[in-house]
Amino acid sequence: MNRAPAARGGSTTLVLLRHGETALTSEKRISGSGGSDPALSETGLRQAEAAGRVLVTRGPVQAVVSSPLRRARQTAEVVARRLGLEVHIDGGLTEADFGAWEGLTFAEVRERHPVEMAAWLASAKAVPGRTGETFASVARRAALSRDRLLARYEGETVLVVSHVGVLRTLLRLALGAPPATLFRMELSAASLSAVSYSGDGAASVRLLNDTSHLTDPP
């Protein structure tokens, strides 16, 4: 699963954009696919606009693909307008479901469910919030989405708009790193990362958690 299929037409690049802030992001609350599906906040919309402005200047993007969750779709739509592209939806890019942990902060989960939290941090096969989705499952579907994109957009650059869990997973797979790496990567709201896949399927992480566009003047 760690190695992507060979790209016959040369290097294919996935530019990874985490969605902009929601009200839950700013409060550092867990927000997966099993919660309220929040919209972008005003700050999140500004972040999406900033991402769109910088992506226009960084070279051609041939496609925009998004998670179906509202915060990702809104981010993708803002950027796609700047790029003159349509947004395509891929359900494999949906954030994990965190079960009963949805809407809580990590501090609250540690206080209320310390054993469950410790197990989740230690194993990709642990179920969060008793009914949620494991990161092993996220890795399987994220890899399938990656492979579909590499096959469909061979030799091109694709903007992938998704969530912190999925994007960390794609980066981890690109690095061939163990699951524990997920919790050692910072991916800020509206940050940009990038992975290039060569003709023989080898992955190279070219950018990680770039937020310079969020501080540069418009």
Number of C-alpha atoms within 10 A of each C-alpha: 13 16 16 19 18 19 20 15 14 15 20 25 25 27 21 28 29 29 32 30 26 22 15 18 19 12 12 14 18 17 25 24 18 18 15 12 15 17 20 24 17 13 14 23 21 18 25 28 24 22 27 21 17 17 20 15 9 8 9 12 19 15 20 22 25 28 24 21 21 16 25 31 22 22 29 32 22 20 26 21 13 15 19 12 15 15 22 15 19 18 14 21 28 23 24 22 23 23 19 15 25 20 21 17 17 14 12 13 19 14 11 12 13 13 11 17 19 12 14 17 15 12 14 20 15 19 20 23 18 12 13 19 22 18 23 16 13 22 24 14 17 25 23 16 17 18 18 14 21 25 16 10 18 20 20 19 23 22 24 30 34 29 29 23 21 26 24 24 23 25 23 20 21 21 17 14 13 10 20 13 15 21 10 9 14 12 20 17 22 30 23 24 23 23 21 21 24 20 17 15 18 17 22 15 16 12 14 17 18 15 18 13 19 18 9 9 7 9
